Amino acid sequence: MAYRVDKQYPEAEKSFKQSLKYVDAANAPDVHWNLALLYSHNMNRYGDAAKELETYLKLSPDAPNKETIKKLIQDFKDKARASE
């Protein structure tokens, strides 16, 4: 998170991905959520953001905001297609 705050986005991505090797199953969805935020808000990588949110929903099928996340996934996919 510190890398993202410091706008060191490649390092933040590397750190989040590396943390997936060590985090327990209960916290893995949070890592995917944060990767999605990084990709969408900081790196304009909307396709990757959509994939991370899809993984988030697979790991958290009972997420209280599931429908909102599904709409966000579609929005990111649309943005990814538009930027190609």
N, C-alpha and C positions, 0 to 999 in steps of 0.2 A: 504494500500500500504506500509505503514511503516513497518508493521510486515514482509511483504515479503522481503523488502530490508534488514531487520535485520535477515533474514533467520529463522524466527519463523513461519514456514509454517502452523502448525495446528491452530495457532492463526490467521493467515491471512485468512485461509479458514473460520473459525468461523466468523470473522469480515465481510468478503465479503457476506456470507450467511445472516448474520444479517442485513446488509445494504439493502438487497432486500426487507425487510419489510418496509423500510422508503423511498426508492428512488422512484421518479416518473417514469412513463412509458417511458419517453424520455431517461432516464439514465440507465434503467434496462439492456439494451443490453451491456453497458460498463462493468457492474458488471459481467455478464456472460462471457464476453471476458476475463476479468482479472482472473476469476476462471479457465477458460480454460488454460490460461498461467501458472497459479500456478500449476495446475494438470499436465500439460505436461512437463514443464521445471524444476519444482522443486520437484515434488512428484512422478513422473513416474506412474501416474494414467491416462493412456491414454484413457481408456473407459469413465471415468468421463469427461475428456477433450473433447472428441467427443460429449458427451451429452450436455455439456455447449455450444459448438459451434452450435449444432443443435438448441438449444434454442435461441442463439444469432440470427441465421438466421430467426427463426420464428418471433422474435420481430423486426428484421430489414430486411424484405424481399427485400428491394431495396438497400442493401449494395453494394457499388461499386466493392468490391472484392469478390463477391458471389461465383464465380466459383473456385477461389483459396481456399476459405474457405471450399467448398465442397470437394475438393481434400485433404485438410488437415484433414477433418473429416474422410475420408476413410483411410488416412495414420495412424491416431490415432487408428482407429478400428483395422487395421492390426497389429499395435504394441501391442495392448491390447490382441489380440488373440495369438500372438507369445509369450507373457510373461506368458500365462496361464500354 
